[in-house]
Amino acid sequence: MLPATIVSIKQAFQEIKHFCVDAWEGDYRPAARQALKEILETRMHNVVDEHLERLRAQEIPDRRNGSYCRHLLTELGDVLLSIPRTRTFSPIAILRRFAPAEPFRWSAISCWPLSWVCPPARSAAPCFQS
């Protein structure tokens, strides 16, 4: 089984080589990546909203606490996601639920080795692609 998080650039490049992107044709890939990004980010925001509503009903204090970046490697290419979080919760498990078995490979890469792509977690600046 593949690790859920890739922690080295070498490991990320090995995953990308397995995608066989030369066999893919057409200009649908950027649109498909954008659609996947919107679907996953919307679902994660909904999960955070549900979490906050549950805690509010139980009178447990919690609130949104910004977001952080993750790169999701898919056969469509790299998808840069903004993962929302609260003080006590992060919906990153959503990505694991969407990760199907082989031969489709998904791996989340933390931003630390790619600091030139994503600002530090404490920064108020939004995620951006170079």
Secondary structure, DSSP 8 states (H G I E B T S, - for coil): ---SEE-SHHHHHHHHHTT-GGG--SSHHHHHHHHHHHHHHHHHHHHHHHHHHHHHHTT----EEEEEEEEEEETTEEEEEEEEEESS--TTHHHHHT---TTS--EEEESGGGTTTS--TT--S-----
